Amino acid sequence: MLLVNLGTPDAPTPRAVRRYLAEFLWDRRVVEIPRVVWGPILHGIILRTRPAKSAHAYAQVWGEGGSPLAAITARQAGALQVRLEGAARVDWAMRYGNPAVGAKLAAMKAAGCERILVAPLYPQYSGATTATVIDAVGAALAGMRWQPAIRTLPPYYDDAAHIAALREDIARQLGALDFVPEVLLLSFHGMPERTLHMGDPYHCQCRKTARLLGEALAGDFPQLRIETSFQSRFGRAKWLEPATDAVLVAEGARGTKRLVIAAPGFSADCLETREELAIRGAEQFRGAGGERFAALDCLNDSAAGVAMLETLVRRELAGWI
């Protein structure tokens, strides 16, 4: 089994970030602009200006195990390996950067794995995320004469196990706060609005996750107002709304004093949660008049999160183990 998440630079340095962004932003599914137009923008502007800024952001969240996303994904794989009790080998990869999907699949095949479940750790499906993992798997298989059998984990945005895990873990974290929040803001990664009109189900799946999670939390937190937003806008195109940064400012300005933010579209904490939400989000909310702010952890390798992963992968491995 191969767990796959988005990716990370090898180090919090401009050179490493530039190499990572060059791979990530050149994917046709990530940026759907004709290459003749996008190439000069990417190489002439973005890769000259963005790496230093992003490297500074990564440096604020980098730990002994590297980037949060890589360290947590590795822990998820290790914890899942323990729970499967030897029934399957569990490894992990990054779609962009290292360890690469193709290299990991080749290593697993060389080790004798003839049936591999590829598990993209994106609860909601998008062409820019889940589909790119399948693209990488296909490219790797294209170079193999003797291919392993492949299964893929479907999106699990509305799976009962996923919603239950989110409810349990968020309720635990809310209960540990030293203040009672007025608002829980559920922030999902943004996408250009045109992807919705082109048939990408991502927006609808995010909304359904938010609705089901809100219903699950209502019994224990009846006074908690739950809102949904989309973060990480990039470029001039119109993106899914409302934007997280705009909502944080609006909530502070309208008199909300205590707000908590969670990111149920991320399976593991990363730059977008630990820097964009936890650090910049706090500054935006407090700068607009808010007082108490907390950014909750993603499911990560929590007991609830790993138990959910076990439920999902055992279902997909049925007949194999």
N, C-alpha and C positions, 0 to 999 in steps of 0.2 A: 504494500500500500504506500502511496506517495501523497503526502499532504503538500499542497501548493498555495503560497500566498503571493502577494503582488511583487515585492522586491525591495531592495535597499542598496545603497552604495556600500562599498567595502570599508570605507572610513569616512569620518566627518570632515573631509577636506574638499576644496574646490575641484581638484583634479578627479577624485573618485566620484564626486557628485556629477561632474560633467560627463564622465563615462557612462554613469547610470542613466542620466537624463537623455543622453544621445540614443541609447537603446530603447528606453521607455517611450519617448516622445516621437520616435520614428515609426512606431507600430501603426499601421494603417487603421487599425480598429480603435486605437486610443485617440488619434487626431485624424479626423476624416476630411482632410483638406487635400486637394491635388498636390502631388509631390513637387511639381514645378513651382507652386506658390509657397508651399510649406518649407521646402528645403532652405531657401535663402533666409526665411524668418528664423527657423530653428538654429541654423549654423551661423547666421550673421548677427543675430540679436540675442536670442534666448540663451544659447550656450556660452555667450560672452558675458552675460549679465547675471543670470539666475544662479549659477553654481556657487558663487561666494555667499549669496544671501541664504541659499538652502543649506550650505555647509555650516553656517552659523546656527541655523535652527537645529540641525542634526546634533551639533555639539552640545546643545542644551539638554538633550534627552539621551545621549549616548551613554552606555553603561559598560561594565567590565565584559559582558558577553556580546558587545557590539551594539547594533541598533536594537531598539525594543522589539521590532517586528521579527527579526531573525532569532533573537534570544528566546522570545516567547514561542515562536513556531517550533523551535527545537525542543522546548520543554513540553509542548503539546504532543509532539511525536513520541517523546520518551514516556510520558504518562500514559499515552494510548497503548504503547507497546507493552507496558506493565499490565494494563487492564485486559488486553487480549491474550495474555498468558501464553505467548508462543504460538498462537494459532496463525499468526501472520507476521511478517516482517514489516515494520513501519519506518519510513524515512521521510524526509522533507526537502523541499526545494523552493526557490524563488522564481517567479516568472521572468523577472528582469534582474540582472545581477547574478550573484552567486549565493548558494550552489544552484546551478542551472538545471532546468527540467531535463534537457536532453542528456546531460552528463549523469544525472541520477538514474534515469531510466536505463541507460547503458550499463551502469554499475549493477543495478538490480538484475538485469537480464544476465550479465556475466556471473552473478552470484547464484544463478539457477532459478530465478523467479520467472515462471512461465505464465502466471496470471496476476495482473497488477490492477488494483483499483486506484485511479487517480482522483484525488479529492480536492477540488478547488475550494478554498476556505472563504467563499463569498456567499453569505446567506441569500442575497438577492442576485438574480442573473442580470448581467449586462454584456453586450457585445464587447465592451472595452475591458472587461475583467474575465469572467468565466470563459468566454469564447476564445480569448487569447491564450488561455491555458491549453485548451483543446488544440489550437493551432500549433502550439509548441510541441505537444505530444505527437501530432501528425507529422511535423517536420522531423522529429526524432525517429519515428517509425519508418519514415521514408528512407532513412539511411541504414536500416537494418535488413539483412537478408532473412534472418530468422526472428520474426517478431513475436513478442509475448501477446497473449490475449489481454484486452484492455476493457475495463469498465470505468465509468465516470460517476462521481457523486452528483446528483441533481441539486439545484438550488433548494434551500430548506427554509425560506423566508417565513412560511406559514406552518411549518411542521410543528406538531404539538410538543415534541421534545425540545425544540428550539425555543418556543414561546415559554414553556415551563422553566427552562434553564435561565432565560432572561429574567423572568419574574422572580425566581428564587434568588438570583445573584444581585439584582437591583434592589430587591427588598432588603436583603442583608446589608448592602452598602448604605441604603437610606437609613436603616435602623442604627447604624454606627455613627451617623453624623451628630455633631454637637449643636445642630440647629434644625428646625423644622422648615423644609423648603415650601415655598408657595407654588413654584413652577418646576416641572420636570421637562426639559427640552430634549427631544430625541433628534439628534443630528445625524443625517446620512451624508455620505459623500455626494457631491453634486455631479451632474452631467449636463452637457449642452441641451437646451430644451428641444432642439431639433431631433435628438435621438428618440424622444418620446413619439414625435410625429412620424418618425421613420419606422416605428414598430417595436422599438426596444421596450421590454416589459419592466425595466428597472424601477421607474417611478411608481408604477402601480404596485409592485411588490414591496417597495419601501413603505408605501402608505398602508398596505395591508399588515405588514409587520407592526407598524406603529399602532394601528387600530386594535389588533389582537393583544398587543402588549398592554395597551391602555386599559382594555377590558379586564385583563388578568390582574392588573395592579389595583383596580378600582375598589375591590372589596377591602383591602388592607389600608388604602390611602385615599379615602373618599373625598378629602378636601384638596387633594393635589391636582392642580391644573396641568394637563399634559399637552404640549405643543410639538409640532414637527417642523424641521427645517433641513436645508441642504447647504453644505459647506464647500470650501475650496474652489471658489470661482476662479477662472483663469481665462484671460483674453477678453475680447470685446463682445463676443456672441452672447445672446441671452441664455442664461442657465436656469435650471429648475429653481423654483422659488417656493416659499420665502427663503432668503439667504440667512444662514446662521448668524453671521456677524451683524446683519441688519436687525434680526430678531433680538439679539442680546442688547443692542443699543436701545431698541424700542421698548423692551421690557424695563430696563433701568430708567428710561425717561418717563414711563407711565406710572412709576412708583413701586414696581416690584422690588423688594429688598432682599429676598432670599431665593436663589435659583440654583438648580442642579442640572447638569448636562450629562447625557449618556449617548453612546454611539452604537446602536444595535445593528448597524450595517457592517461593522468591523468585527472580525472574529478574534483579533489580537490588537493590543495597543501598538501605536506606531507614531510617526511624526505628526500625522494629522490629528491624533487624539491628544498626545502628550505635549505638543508644542502649540498647535493651532487652537485647540479647544482649551486645554488646561491652563496654558500661559497667556496666550493672546486673548482667548475668550474671557478670562477673568479680568484682564485689563479693559476690554471693551465694555463689559457689564458694569464694573465698578466706576469706570470713567463716565458712564451715563447716569450714575446715581444709585446703582445697586450696592449692596453691602456684603452679604454673605454669598459665596459662590463655591461650588465643588464640582469637579469633573470626575465622574465615576469610571472605574476600570471597565474594560471590555471583559468578555467571558474568559479570555486568556486560557491559562491552564488551571483555573479554579475547579473545585470538585464538580460543580454543576456543569461547567463547560466541557470537561473531559468526559463526564458521564453522557452528556448529550452526543458528543462525537462518537463515543462507543456505540450508542443506540443507532446512529445514522449509518456508520460503516458496517456494523454487523448485519443490518438490513440489506445493504448493497452487496455484501460478501456471501449472502445466502446461496448455498449450493457449492461454494468454493471452500468454506471452512465449516 
